[in-house]
Amino acid sequence: MKNLQPDPKVLIDIVQTQMPYGKYKGTIIADIPISYLEWMSGKGFTKDKLGMMLSTVFEIKTNGLGEILFMVRKSLNKGQGISPKLK
């Protein structure tokens, strides 16, 4: 099995992009509660960039890897990142 590495650009997008609609509109994707992500998972994530980011956060959080998102934010606060926008 290949050693898979997360795409840093996706992780940066996750900690900088706001949810564009719904109950958590305006909330950074990384900050959406797991309960809402579970609900969305049951409905099925959309097949676009937003759906991919939401499903990634869902996987990170359900596997107890939330520290990854903290580390990405920390590195961005040190000026090591960019500011992507959801298109």
N, C-alpha and C positions, 0 to 999 in steps of 0.2 A: 504494500500500500504506500502511495506517495505521501510525503510529509506536506500537508496543505498549510498554506500561509494566508491569513486574512488580507484582503486588499486594503491598504492604508487609506486610500481615497474614500472607500465606502465607509470606513470607520469615522473619518473626518466628517463626512456628510451627515452621518448619524448623530454626531454630537453638536452639529451646527444648524441643522435644518429643522424648521418648525412644522408641526403637523398642520396641513392646510385646511382641514375640515373636521367636523364631528365634535364630540364631547371634549376632546383635548386639543381643539384648534388653538394654535399659538404656542403649544408646549413643544419643547425640543424633543425630537423623536426618542432620544436616549432616556428621557425622563418620563415617558408614558408608562403607567403602572402595568405590571405583569397581568393583572386581572383583565384589563382592557385588551391587551395583546392576545390573551387566551380567547377572549370573546371574538376578536377579529379573526383569529386563526380558525375558529369554528365556522365562521362565515366564508372563509377563504380569502387570502391576501390577493390583492390585485396583481396583475402580471406586468406592472410597470416598475419604474425606479422606486417609487414610494413603497409599493408592496414588497419589493426586495429588501428595502431598508427596515421596514417593520418586521418582516419575517426574520431578518438577521438579528435584530434586537431581541425578538422573542426567543430565538435559539440561544443567544448569549445569556439572557437572564434565566431561562429555564435550566440551563446547565451550570448555573452558579459562577458565571464568568464575568459578572458585572464590573469587576476590577479592570478589565480591558478598557471599558469606556472611560473609567476614571483616569487611567493612564494616558489615553488619547487626549482627554481634556487638559490634563496637566502639561503635556508636551506642547499643546497649542497655546496655553497660557504663557509659556516661555518663548513664544514667538516662532515656533518651529512649523507652523502650518499655514494653510490657505483658507479662504472663506468661500466655499462652493455654495451655489444656489440650486435649489430644486427647480428643474425646468418643466 
